[in-house]
């Protein structure tokens, strides 16, 4: 279930590069995917790249981001690198944890 967006040009300086590590097609993984997509569209519309990585299919990728629990969301860019663990249902916690804008795009 490794879902990756097609390769894009290098991210712009203000783009967010995110990786969501999941564990197959569990309800918790599905919730995490839905939650982060909604947050990204509301807060970063068009300014993010999200890679969803299924650790059942690609377990070797967990080591590069020190993933010890799943689901885990990693913000690679812009620095600093940050992580949030869980199904990402607590939007306020996700925004603070990843230092994302508190206001929705267009609000």
Phi and psi in radians as a Rosetta constraint file:
Dihedral C 1 N 2 CA 2 C 2 CIRCULARHARMONIC -1.195 0.35
Dihedral N 2 CA 2 C 2 N 3 CIRCULARHARMONIC 1.875 0.35
Dihedral C 2 N 3 CA 3 C 3 CIRCULARHARMONIC -1.810 0.35
Dihedral N 3 CA 3 C 3 N 4 CIRCULARHARMONIC 2.072 0.35
Dihedral C 3 N 4 CA 4 C 4 CIRCULARHARMONIC -2.229 0.35
Dihedral N 4 CA 4 C 4 N 5 CIRCULARHARMONIC 2.478 0.35
Dihedral C 4 N 5 CA 5 C 5 CIRCULARHARMONIC -1.232 0.35
Dihedral N 5 CA 5 C 5 N 6 CIRCULARHARMONIC 2.665 0.35
Dihedral C 5 N 6 CA 6 C 6 CIRCULARHARMONIC -1.036 0.35
Dihedral N 6 CA 6 C 6 N 7 CIRCULARHARMONIC 2.649 0.35
Dihedral C 6 N 7 CA 7 C 7 CIRCULARHARMONIC -0.980 0.35
Dihedral N 7 CA 7 C 7 N 8 CIRCULARHARMONIC 2.355 0.35
Dihedral C 7 N 8 CA 8 C 8 CIRCULARHARMONIC -2.083 0.35
Dihedral N 8 CA 8 C 8 N 9 CIRCULARHARMONIC 3.011 0.35
Dihedral C 8 N 9 CA 9 C 9 CIRCULARHARMONIC -1.101 0.35
Dihedral N 9 CA 9 C 9 N 10 CIRCULARHARMONIC 2.836 0.35
Dihedral C 9 N 10 CA 10 C 10 CIRCULARHARMONIC -0.944 0.35
Dihedral N 10 CA 10 C 10 N 11 CIRCULARHARMONIC 2.475 0.35
Dihedral C 10 N 11 CA 11 C 11 CIRCULARHARMONIC -1.108 0.35
Dihedral N 11 CA 11 C 11 N 12 CIRCULARHARMONIC 2.557 0.35
Dihedral C 11 N 12 CA 12 C 12 CIRCULARHARMONIC -1.227 0.35
Dihedral N 12 CA 12 C 12 N 13 CIRCULARHARMONIC 2.891 0.35
Dihedral C 12 N 13 CA 13 C 13 CIRCULARHARMONIC -1.044 0.35
Dihedral N 13 CA 13 C 13 N 14 CIRCULARHARMONIC -0.534 0.35
Dihedral C 13 N 14 CA 14 C 14 CIRCULARHARMONIC -1.707 0.35
Dihedral N 14 CA 14 C 14 N 15 CIRCULARHARMONIC 0.119 0.35
Dihedral C 14 N 15 CA 15 C 15 CIRCULARHARMONIC -1.371 0.35
Dihedral N 15 CA 15 C 15 N 16 CIRCULARHARMONIC 2.640 0.35
Dihedral C 15 N 16 CA 16 C 16 CIRCULARHARMONIC -1.783 0.35
Dihedral N 16 CA 16 C 16 N 17 CIRCULARHARMONIC 2.322 0.35
Dihedral C 16 N 17 CA 17 C 17 CIRCULARHARMONIC -1.959 0.35
Dihedral N 17 CA 17 C 17 N 18 CIRCULARHARMONIC 2.029 0.35
Dihedral C 17 N 18 CA 18 C 18 CIRCULARHARMONIC -2.165 0.35
Dihedral N 18 CA 18 C 18 N 19 CIRCULARHARMONIC 2.529 0.35
Dihedral C 18 N 19 CA 19 C 19 CIRCULARHARMONIC -2.233 0.35
Dihedral N 19 CA 19 C 19 N 20 CIRCULARHARMONIC 2.231 0.35
Dihedral C 19 N 20 CA 20 C 20 CIRCULARHARMONIC -1.930 0.35
Dihedral N 20 CA 20 C 20 N 21 CIRCULARHARMONIC 2.041 0.35
Dihedral C 20 N 21 CA 21 C 21 CIRCULARHARMONIC -1.613 0.35
Dihedral N 21 CA 21 C 21 N 22 CIRCULARHARMONIC 2.198 0.35
Dihedral C 21 N 22 CA 22 C 22 CIRCULARHARMONIC -2.194 0.35
Dihedral N 22 CA 22 C 22 N 23 CIRCULARHARMONIC 3.084 0.35
Dihedral C 22 N 23 CA 23 C 23 CIRCULARHARMONIC -2.215 0.35
Dihedral N 23 CA 23 C 23 N 24 CIRCULARHARMONIC 1.332 0.35
Dihedral C 23 N 24 CA 24 C 24 CIRCULARHARMONIC 1.278 0.35
Dihedral N 24 CA 24 C 24 N 25 CIRCULARHARMONIC -2.690 0.35
Dihedral C 24 N 25 CA 25 C 25 CIRCULARHARMONIC -1.815 0.35
Dihedral N 25 CA 25 C 25 N 26 CIRCULARHARMONIC 0.855 0.35
Dihedral C 25 N 26 CA 26 C 26 CIRCULARHARMONIC -1.366 0.35
Dihedral N 26 CA 26 C 26 N 27 CIRCULARHARMONIC 2.753 0.35
Dihedral C 26 N 27 CA 27 C 27 CIRCULARHARMONIC -1.016 0.35
Dihedral N 27 CA 27 C 27 N 28 CIRCULARHARMONIC -0.679 0.35
Dihedral C 27 N 28 CA 28 C 28 CIRCULARHARMONIC -1.121 0.35
Dihedral N 28 CA 28 C 28 N 29 CIRCULARHARMONIC -0.719 0.35
Dihedral C 28 N 29 CA 29 C 29 CIRCULARHARMONIC -1.139 0.35
Dihedral N 29 CA 29 C 29 N 30 CIRCULARHARMONIC -0.753 0.35
Dihedral C 29 N 30 CA 30 C 30 CIRCULARHARMONIC -1.071 0.35
Dihedral N 30 CA 30 C 30 N 31 CIRCULARHARMONIC -0.726 0.35
Dihedral C 30 N 31 CA 31 C 31 CIRCULARHARMONIC -1.084 0.35
Dihedral N 31 CA 31 C 31 N 32 CIRCULARHARMONIC -0.762 0.35
Dihedral C 31 N 32 CA 32 C 32 CIRCULARHARMONIC -1.078 0.35
Dihedral N 32 CA 32 C 32 N 33 CIRCULARHARMONIC -0.745 0.35
Dihedral C 32 N 33 CA 33 C 33 CIRCULARHARMONIC -1.096 0.35
Dihedral N 33 CA 33 C 33 N 34 CIRCULARHARMONIC -0.853 0.35
Dihedral C 33 N 34 CA 34 C 34 CIRCULARHARMONIC -1.064 0.35
Dihedral N 34 CA 34 C 34 N 35 CIRCULARHARMONIC -0.767 0.35
Dihedral C 34 N 35 CA 35 C 35 CIRCULARHARMONIC -1.118 0.35
Dihedral N 35 CA 35 C 35 N 36 CIRCULARHARMONIC -0.795 0.35
Dihedral C 35 N 36 CA 36 C 36 CIRCULARHARMONIC -1.250 0.35
Dihedral N 36 CA 36 C 36 N 37 CIRCULARHARMONIC -0.596 0.35
Dihedral C 36 N 37 CA 37 C 37 CIRCULARHARMONIC -1.102 0.35
Dihedral N 37 CA 37 C 37 N 38 CIRCULARHARMONIC -0.732 0.35
Dihedral C 37 N 38 CA 38 C 38 CIRCULARHARMONIC -1.135 0.35
Dihedral N 38 CA 38 C 38 N 39 CIRCULARHARMONIC -0.794 0.35
Dihedral C 38 N 39 CA 39 C 39 CIRCULARHARMONIC -1.052 0.35
Dihedral N 39 CA 39 C 39 N 40 CIRCULARHARMONIC -0.788 0.35
Dihedral C 39 N 40 CA 40 C 40 CIRCULARHARMONIC -1.103 0.35
Dihedral N 40 CA 40 C 40 N 41 CIRCULARHARMONIC -0.766 0.35
Dihedral C 40 N 41 CA 41 C 41 CIRCULARHARMONIC -1.159 0.35
Dihedral N 41 CA 41 C 41 N 42 CIRCULARHARMONIC -0.676 0.35
Dihedral C 41 N 42 CA 42 C 42 CIRCULARHARMONIC -1.237 0.35
Dihedral N 42 CA 42 C 42 N 43 CIRCULARHARMONIC -0.654 0.35
Dihedral C 42 N 43 CA 43 C 43 CIRCULARHARMONIC -1.819 0.35
Dihedral N 43 CA 43 C 43 N 44 CIRCULARHARMONIC -0.448 0.35
Dihedral C 43 N 44 CA 44 C 44 CIRCULARHARMONIC -2.270 0.35
Dihedral N 44 CA 44 C 44 N 45 CIRCULARHARMONIC 0.371 0.35
Dihedral C 44 N 45 CA 45 C 45 CIRCULARHARMONIC -0.555 0.35
Dihedral N 45 CA 45 C 45 N 46 CIRCULARHARMONIC 1.948 0.35
Dihedral C 45 N 46 CA 46 C 46 CIRCULARHARMONIC 1.355 0.35
Dihedral N 46 CA 46 C 46 N 47 CIRCULARHARMONIC -0.034 0.35
Dihedral C 46 N 47 CA 47 C 47 CIRCULARHARMONIC -2.004 0.35
Dihedral N 47 CA 47 C 47 N 48 CIRCULARHARMONIC 0.628 0.35
Dihedral C 47 N 48 CA 48 C 48 CIRCULARHARMONIC -2.587 0.35
Dihedral N 48 CA 48 C 48 N 49 CIRCULARHARMONIC 2.734 0.35
Dihedral C 48 N 49 CA 49 C 49 CIRCULARHARMONIC -2.181 0.35
Dihedral N 49 CA 49 C 49 N 50 CIRCULARHARMONIC 2.165 0.35
Dihedral C 49 N 50 CA 50 C 50 CIRCULARHARMONIC -2.085 0.35
Dihedral N 50 CA 50 C 50 N 51 CIRCULARHARMONIC 2.104 0.35
Dihedral C 50 N 51 CA 51 C 51 CIRCULARHARMONIC -1.874 0.35
Dihedral N 51 CA 51 C 51 N 52 CIRCULARHARMONIC 2.231 0.35
Dihedral C 51 N 52 CA 52 C 52 CIRCULARHARMONIC -1.812 0.35
Dihedral N 52 CA 52 C 52 N 53 CIRCULARHARMONIC 2.124 0.35
Dihedral C 52 N 53 CA 53 C 53 CIRCULARHARMONIC -2.048 0.35
Dihedral N 53 CA 53 C 53 N 54 CIRCULARHARMONIC 2.095 0.35
Dihedral C 53 N 54 CA 54 C 54 CIRCULARHARMONIC -1.535 0.35
Dihedral N 54 CA 54 C 54 N 55 CIRCULARHARMONIC 1.969 0.35
Dihedral C 54 N 55 CA 55 C 55 CIRCULARHARMONIC -1.270 0.35
Dihedral N 55 CA 55 C 55 N 56 CIRCULARHARMONIC -0.240 0.35
Dihedral C 55 N 56 CA 56 C 56 CIRCULARHARMONIC -1.208 0.35
Dihedral N 56 CA 56 C 56 N 57 CIRCULARHARMONIC -0.583 0.35
Dihedral C 56 N 57 CA 57 C 57 CIRCULARHARMONIC -1.632 0.35
Dihedral N 57 CA 57 C 57 N 58 CIRCULARHARMONIC -0.465 0.35
Dihedral C 57 N 58 CA 58 C 58 CIRCULARHARMONIC -2.370 0.35
Dihedral N 58 CA 58 C 58 N 59 CIRCULARHARMONIC 1.098 0.35
Dihedral C 58 N 59 CA 59 C 59 CIRCULARHARMONIC -1.122 0.35
Dihedral N 59 CA 59 C 59 N 60 CIRCULARHARMONIC -0.449 0.35
Dihedral C 59 N 60 CA 60 C 60 CIRCULARHARMONIC -1.138 0.35
Dihedral N 60 CA 60 C 60 N 61 CIRCULARHARMONIC -0.366 0.35
Dihedral C 60 N 61 CA 61 C 61 CIRCULARHARMONIC -1.293 0.35
Dihedral N 61 CA 61 C 61 N 62 CIRCULARHARMONIC -0.337 0.35
Dihedral C 61 N 62 CA 62 C 62 CIRCULARHARMONIC -1.117 0.35
Dihedral N 62 CA 62 C 62 N 63 CIRCULARHARMONIC -0.607 0.35
Dihedral C 62 N 63 CA 63 C 63 CIRCULARHARMONIC -1.148 0.35
Dihedral N 63 CA 63 C 63 N 64 CIRCULARHARMONIC -0.650 0.35
Dihedral C 63 N 64 CA 64 C 64 CIRCULARHARMONIC -1.107 0.35
Dihedral N 64 CA 64 C 64 N 65 CIRCULARHARMONIC -0.482 0.35
Dihedral C 64 N 65 CA 65 C 65 CIRCULARHARMONIC -1.943 0.35
Dihedral N 65 CA 65 C 65 N 66 CIRCULARHARMONIC 0.246 0.35
Dihedral C 65 N 66 CA 66 C 66 CIRCULARHARMONIC 0.921 0.35
Dihedral N 66 CA 66 C 66 N 67 CIRCULARHARMONIC 0.779 0.35
Dihedral C 66 N 67 CA 67 C 67 CIRCULARHARMONIC -1.388 0.35
Dihedral N 67 CA 67 C 67 N 68 CIRCULARHARMONIC 2.146 0.35
Dihedral C 67 N 68 CA 68 C 68 CIRCULARHARMONIC -2.096 0.35
Dihedral N 68 CA 68 C 68 N 69 CIRCULARHARMONIC -0.153 0.35
Dihedral C 68 N 69 CA 69 C 69 CIRCULARHARMONIC -2.503 0.35
Dihedral N 69 CA 69 C 69 N 70 CIRCULARHARMONIC 2.672 0.35
Dihedral C 69 N 70 CA 70 C 70 CIRCULARHARMONIC -2.349 0.35
Dihedral N 70 CA 70 C 70 N 71 CIRCULARHARMONIC 2.562 0.35
Dihedral C 70 N 71 CA 71 C 71 CIRCULARHARMONIC -1.276 0.35
Dihedral N 71 CA 71 C 71 N 72 CIRCULARHARMONIC 2.564 0.35
Dihedral C 71 N 72 CA 72 C 72 CIRCULARHARMONIC -2.275 0.35
Dihedral N 72 CA 72 C 72 N 73 CIRCULARHARMONIC 2.294 0.35
Dihedral C 72 N 73 CA 73 C 73 CIRCULARHARMONIC -1.840 0.35
Dihedral N 73 CA 73 C 73 N 74 CIRCULARHARMONIC 2.277 0.35
Dihedral C 73 N 74 CA 74 C 74 CIRCULARHARMONIC -2.049 0.35
Dihedral N 74 CA 74 C 74 N 75 CIRCULARHARMONIC 2.225 0.35
Dihedral C 74 N 75 CA 75 C 75 CIRCULARHARMONIC -1.713 0.35
Dihedral N 75 CA 75 C 75 N 76 CIRCULARHARMONIC 1.938 0.35
Dihedral C 75 N 76 CA 76 C 76 CIRCULARHARMONIC -1.471 0.35
Dihedral N 76 CA 76 C 76 N 77 CIRCULARHARMONIC -0.801 0.35
Dihedral C 76 N 77 CA 77 C 77 CIRCULARHARMONIC -2.316 0.35
Dihedral N 77 CA 77 C 77 N 78 CIRCULARHARMONIC 2.612 0.35
Dihedral C 77 N 78 CA 78 C 78 CIRCULARHARMONIC -1.267 0.35
Dihedral N 78 CA 78 C 78 N 79 CIRCULARHARMONIC 2.741 0.35
Dihedral C 78 N 79 CA 79 C 79 CIRCULARHARMONIC -1.054 0.35
Dihedral N 79 CA 79 C 79 N 80 CIRCULARHARMONIC 2.720 0.35
Dihedral C 79 N 80 CA 80 C 80 CIRCULARHARMONIC -1.446 0.35
Dihedral N 80 CA 80 C 80 N 81 CIRCULARHARMONIC 2.782 0.35
Dihedral C 80 N 81 CA 81 C 81 CIRCULARHARMONIC -1.185 0.35
Dihedral N 81 CA 81 C 81 N 82 CIRCULARHARMONIC 2.351 0.35
Dihedral C 81 N 82 CA 82 C 82 CIRCULARHARMONIC -2.403 0.35
Dihedral N 82 CA 82 C 82 N 83 CIRCULARHARMONIC 2.784 0.35
Dihedral C 82 N 83 CA 83 C 83 CIRCULARHARMONIC -2.338 0.35
Dihedral N 83 CA 83 C 83 N 84 CIRCULARHARMONIC 2.551 0.35
Dihedral C 83 N 84 CA 84 C 84 CIRCULARHARMONIC -2.344 0.35
Dihedral N 84 CA 84 C 84 N 85 CIRCULARHARMONIC 2.278 0.35
Dihedral C 84 N 85 CA 85 C 85 CIRCULARHARMONIC -1.886 0.35
Dihedral N 85 CA 85 C 85 N 86 CIRCULARHARMONIC 2.427 0.35
Dihedral C 85 N 86 CA 86 C 86 CIRCULARHARMONIC 2.191 0.35
Dihedral N 86 CA 86 C 86 N 87 CIRCULARHARMONIC -3.009 0.35
Dihedral C 86 N 87 CA 87 C 87 CIRCULARHARMONIC -1.480 0.35
Dihedral N 87 CA 87 C 87 N 88 CIRCULARHARMONIC 0.093 0.35
Dihedral C 87 N 88 CA 88 C 88 CIRCULARHARMONIC 1.100 0.35
Dihedral N 88 CA 88 C 88 N 89 CIRCULARHARMONIC 0.461 0.35
Dihedral C 88 N 89 CA 89 C 89 CIRCULARHARMONIC -1.387 0.35
Dihedral N 89 CA 89 C 89 N 90 CIRCULARHARMONIC -0.351 0.35
Dihedral C 89 N 90 CA 90 C 90 CIRCULARHARMONIC -1.584 0.35
Dihedral N 90 CA 90 C 90 N 91 CIRCULARHARMONIC 1.585 0.35
Dihedral C 90 N 91 CA 91 C 91 CIRCULARHARMONIC -1.006 0.35
Dihedral N 91 CA 91 C 91 N 92 CIRCULARHARMONIC -0.724 0.35
Dihedral C 91 N 92 CA 92 C 92 CIRCULARHARMONIC -1.061 0.35
Dihedral N 92 CA 92 C 92 N 93 CIRCULARHARMONIC -0.747 0.35
Dihedral C 92 N 93 CA 93 C 93 CIRCULARHARMONIC -1.105 0.35
Dihedral N 93 CA 93 C 93 N 94 CIRCULARHARMONIC -0.694 0.35
Dihedral C 93 N 94 CA 94 C 94 CIRCULARHARMONIC -1.149 0.35
Dihedral N 94 CA 94 C 94 N 95 CIRCULARHARMONIC -0.790 0.35
Dihedral C 94 N 95 CA 95 C 95 CIRCULARHARMONIC -1.054 0.35
Dihedral N 95 CA 95 C 95 N 96 CIRCULARHARMONIC -0.791 0.35
Dihedral C 95 N 96 CA 96 C 96 CIRCULARHARMONIC -1.185 0.35
Dihedral N 96 CA 96 C 96 N 97 CIRCULARHARMONIC -0.803 0.35
Dihedral C 96 N 97 CA 97 C 97 CIRCULARHARMONIC -1.066 0.35
Dihedral N 97 CA 97 C 97 N 98 CIRCULARHARMONIC -0.594 0.35
Dihedral C 97 N 98 CA 98 C 98 CIRCULARHARMONIC -1.809 0.35
Dihedral N 98 CA 98 C 98 N 99 CIRCULARHARMONIC 0.038 0.35
Dihedral C 98 N 99 CA 99 C 99 CIRCULARHARMONIC 0.974 0.35
Dihedral N 99 CA 99 C 99 N 100 CIRCULARHARMONIC 0.819 0.35
Dihedral C 99 N 100 CA 100 C 100 CIRCULARHARMONIC -1.571 0.35
Dihedral N 100 CA 100 C 100 N 101 CIRCULARHARMONIC 2.748 0.35
Dihedral C 100 N 101 CA 101 C 101 CIRCULARHARMONIC -1.059 0.35
Dihedral N 101 CA 101 C 101 N 102 CIRCULARHARMONIC 2.452 0.35
Dihedral C 101 N 102 CA 102 C 102 CIRCULARHARMONIC -1.376 0.35
Dihedral N 102 CA 102 C 102 N 103 CIRCULARHARMONIC -0.354 0.35
Dihedral C 102 N 103 CA 103 C 103 CIRCULARHARMONIC -1.735 0.35
Dihedral N 103 CA 103 C 103 N 104 CIRCULARHARMONIC 2.535 0.35
Dihedral C 103 N 104 CA 104 C 104 CIRCULARHARMONIC -1.288 0.35
Dihedral N 104 CA 104 C 104 N 105 CIRCULARHARMONIC 2.639 0.35
Dihedral C 104 N 105 CA 105 C 105 CIRCULARHARMONIC -1.098 0.35
Dihedral N 105 CA 105 C 105 N 106 CIRCULARHARMONIC 2.322 0.35
Dihedral C 105 N 106 CA 106 C 106 CIRCULARHARMONIC 1.419 0.35
Dihedral N 106 CA 106 C 106 N 107 CIRCULARHARMONIC 0.052 0.35
